[in-house]
Structure formats: structure tokens, C-alpha cells
Amino acid sequence: MASPQSGLVFEDFFPAMVEKLGTEGFMKELSKGFRLLMDGEKGVITFESLKKNSALLGLQDMSNEEVVCMLREGDLDGDGALNEMEFCTLMFRLSPALMKDSKKLLVEAIVNL
């Protein structure tokens, strides 16, 4: 999802991934994405770790302002970083189709615990 002033374009691949991988597989992929972007010492995604690892996602052209905005949008506890739950929540919020199906996906995830 791109803001009007942002140069980023977000294409929503998540529904297809859920369909292909199932809820449990999709959540594992989100966890892998989190670990890929996180600061290994701090265990959270920081400005520095996101900026450093953004090329892995094809987002190397993100400006510092866009990185800060992404962190701010997902930072629910106000600590300036994203923990795994905040990252997963942000990914769901960026996917309109997943938001629509989120109750069904939550039930499936709980059933598979």
C-alpha cells in the first residue's frame, strides 16, 4: 500500500500466499520475514536493521522518511522498534484482502495451535 506522496507500491501477494501455504505456513513465512529484518542483538526491527536489510525485500530505494513512517505505523507500544507481533500486525494491515479474512485466519491459526 503506497501513500500518495510515497514512491513505494505495495502489491498484495499475501492472500495468494495464504491460499498456497495455509494459515500456519503463512505465519511461519511472516516469522521468517521478521527474523530477516530484525536486529540480531536486540531481537526487534529497528530503523537501522530495516534500512540495512530493506534490499532483501527489493525496498532498497526507501528513503529514511519512508523507513521511519513504516516503523511508526507498526509501532504499537511506542518503543521505536517493531517486535514480531507488531510486524505481523502491520503486514496484515497492509493487506486489505487479509484484513477482510482476518477473523477466519485467526480461527484457523488457533485451531492449528
Secondary structure, 3 states (H helix, E strand, C coil): CCCCCCCCCCCCCHHHHHHHHHHHHHHHHHHHHHHHHCECCCCEECHHHHHHHHHHHCCCCCCHHHHHHHHHHHCCCCCCCECHHHHHHHHHHCCHHHHHCHHHHHHHHHHCC
